[in-house]
Amino acid sequence: MKVCKFGGTSVASAEQIKKVASIIQSDASRRIVVVSAPGKRHSDDVKVTDLLIDVAEAIIAKQPVDDKLAAVLQRYEDNAAGLGLDQKICEMIKEDLQQRCKDVATASVEKVFDLLKASGEDNNAKMIAAYFNSIGMAARYVSPKDGLVVNDAPERTMAISQAYDQLSALKNAAEIIVFPGFFGFTTAGQLRTFDRGGSDITGAILAAAVGAELYENFTDVDCVFSANPKVVNSPAEIVEITYREMRELSYAGFSVFHDEALMPVVKQGIPVNIKNTNNPSAPGTHIMPKRDASKRAVTGISADSGFSILYVSKYLMNREIGFGRKLLQILEEEGISYEHTPSGLDDISVIIRSFQLDEAKENRILQRVTEELYADDVNFRHGFSMIVVVGEGMKYKTGLAASAATAIARTGANIEMINQGSSEVSLSFGVLQKYENEILKELYEEFFSAVSV
């Protein structure tokens, strides 16, 4: 059995949905289909999720929503017409959206956004199941309410063990299962959405629950590339990559696959295949537990911006028991997670995602670190990017860090932070954001040739 997930561009239009049907028909082992909300049909288009966000924002602002709802419904009506479906499915979707708007009229902001955004995946799954049946493919829409049980707020949304137990029954289904991505329900029946790329997470959960032989993740590219093709000209294709390598690359900006989505399949050892809906015969990229890492030390290079650095200096910091814990506790009490904590004898830097900060938070943190930890110097610096060099073979390559530093030096950039994980699979550099693209190009030239990996 294979579980297949189709991203937003793969289900954006009637033409794309027909391709999805052909892919499922071509392989009898493709029994569970996870779908996203309709994405962009062309570069100037708007995702249905973004249209739904407009609806949610109007509800919160107590503004009329009829025109915004009409824009959402028009997308489904266009797809229904292109698929030859009657208007019953559109009427059902219209009633669903109207009911959601009523249900959230006095709800919290978070609930408004969750309930409205989740309708994109939910209603698209209903339409795709209806289309499958209309062309003779026995299919059944299954709601996440029927098994995808998630934890309660305020913790980040994750499936609990009960979900895997309940969803495992889907492996015995006679029909093709069409399942909406992106959301689940708590035991109390509260809808909660996953983080960005949440449909990837849903697909991985289902693959793990049914013990799939393969989790196929269909998108709009033939494979994963060793660097961002928008920055590096014709980067090498990655044919095979390990879970750890993919996790590291996804964390630092690879948008093809959500980094959290690997967790369920890693635990079960289920391989993942990234494939192209528009070119399904291409082999794609295989993500697996292990691979031959002898061919090349570096598998990929990624970059992500939007980082800030909290710098703290105190003489004899290394002698003070509990200093690091107290510092991180201050951040915890402000609801802030951290990425890296490189340190020296008398100073420590904490790398933070900038979106978690605002002026008031920063001022409180600076004051608390100064007054409670008696720091000699404490400040925030913004506008940084993290450049990550990843490869299972890095631990066998001497001088790799020096080669990377030399490549970065050629751009004229200063390395603000360097960190290597204990597994030696990744090497991270903190640099000013303005140098990000140039560094990516130089690192690619340093470690790659034009052959596939």
KAQUIDA-V543854 format. One record per pair of residues at least 6 apart in sequence whose ideal C-beta (glycine too) atoms are under 6 Angstrom apart, sorted by the first residue. I is the first residue (numbers start at 0). GAP is how many residues later the second one is. Records with the same first field share a line. If there is no record, write none. Layout:
BEGIN
I = GAP + GAP
END
This chain:
BEGIN
0 = 28 + 30 + 211
1 = 27 + 28 + 210 + 212 + 214
2 = 29 + 200 + 203 + 204 + 209 + 212
3 = 26 + 29 + 212
4 = 29 + 194 + 198 + 212
5 = 14 + 29 + 212
6 = 29 + 212
7 = 28 + 31
8 = 30 + 211
9 = 6 + 208 + 267
10 = 6 + 24 + 27 + 113
11 = 26 + 27 + 29
12 = 28
13 = 65 + 68 + 69
16 = 111
18 = 258
22 = 257
23 = 6
31 = 145 + 174
32 = 145
33 = 145 + 147 + 168 + 169
34 = 89 + 90 + 93
35 = 85 + 145 + 163
36 = 11 + 12 + 83 + 84 + 87
37 = 10 + 37 + 86
38 = 8
39 = 7
47 = 27 + 72
48 = 68 + 71
50 = 20 + 21
51 = 64 + 65 + 68
53 = 14
54 = 10 + 13 + 14 + 61
55 = 56 + 57 + 60
57 = 7 + 10
58 = 53
59 = 49 + 52
68 = 28
72 = 21
75 = 14 + 17
76 = 13
79 = 9 + 10
82 = 48
84 = 45
88 = 38 + 41
92 = 30
99 = 15 + 19
103 = 7 + 8 + 11
113 = 77 + 79
114 = 76
117 = 65 + 73 + 75
120 = 59 + 60 + 61
121 = 58
124 = 16 + 53 + 55
125 = 15
127 = 50
128 = 10 + 12 + 49
131 = 7
132 = 6
137 = 37
138 = 36 + 37 + 39
139 = 35
140 = 37
141 = 35 + 37
143 = 39 + 40
144 = 40
146 = 19 + 20
147 = 15 + 36
148 = 11 + 13 + 14
149 = 7 + 9 + 34 + 36 + 42
150 = 7 + 9
151 = 34
156 = 35 + 37
158 = 46
163 = 45
166 = 39 + 42
167 = 41 + 42
169 = 7 + 40
170 = 39
180 = 18 + 21
181 = 11 + 12 + 16 + 17
182 = 8 + 10
184 = 6
193 = 7
196 = 61
199 = 58 + 61
200 = 59 + 60
203 = 57 + 60 + 61
204 = 59
206 = 8 + 58 + 63
207 = 56 + 57 + 60
211 = 58
213 = 57 + 59
214 = 50 + 55 + 57
215 = 57 + 59
216 = 57
217 = 57 + 59
220 = 55
221 = 54 + 57 + 60
222 = 14 + 61 + 62
223 = 14 + 32 + 50 + 61
224 = 10
225 = 9 + 10 + 12 + 74 + 222
226 = 8 + 74 + 217
228 = 6
230 = 206 + 209
231 = 209 + 212
235 = 212 + 216 + 217
236 = 215
237 = 47 + 215
238 = 213
239 = 46 + 51
240 = 46 + 58
241 = 49 + 150
242 = 19 + 23
243 = 181
244 = 54 + 145
245 = 41
246 = 12 + 15
247 = 142 + 178
248 = 51 + 53 + 141
249 = 7 + 9
250 = 8
251 = 50 + 52 + 134 + 136
252 = 49 + 50 + 51
253 = 48
264 = 7
268 = 20
270 = 17
271 = 15
272 = 11 + 13
273 = 10 + 11
274 = 9
275 = 6
292 = 99 + 100
295 = 157
296 = 94 + 96 + 97 + 100
297 = 91 + 93 + 149
298 = 91 + 92
299 = 90
300 = 88 + 142
301 = 86
302 = 82 + 84 + 133 + 137
303 = 82
304 = 80 + 128
305 = 48
306 = 44 + 77 + 79
307 = 44 + 46 + 49 + 72 + 74
308 = 40 + 42 + 72
309 = 40 + 70
310 = 38 + 68
311 = 36 + 57 + 63 + 66
312 = 33 + 34 + 63 + 64
313 = 61 + 62
314 = 31
316 = 6 + 29
317 = 27
325 = 47
329 = 38
333 = 27
335 = 20
337 = 12 + 14
338 = 12
339 = 11 + 79
340 = 9
341 = 7 + 75 + 77
361 = 18
365 = 12
368 = 6 + 9
369 = 8
382 = 50
383 = 46
384 = 46 + 48 + 51
385 = 42 + 44
386 = 42 + 52
387 = 38 + 40
388 = 15 + 38
389 = 36
391 = 33
393 = 6 + 30
394 = 29
402 = 43
406 = 35 + 36 + 39
407 = 7 + 31
409 = 32
410 = 24 + 27 + 28 + 31
412 = 18 + 22 + 26
414 = 14
415 = 14
416 = 13
417 = 11
418 = 9
419 = 7
END
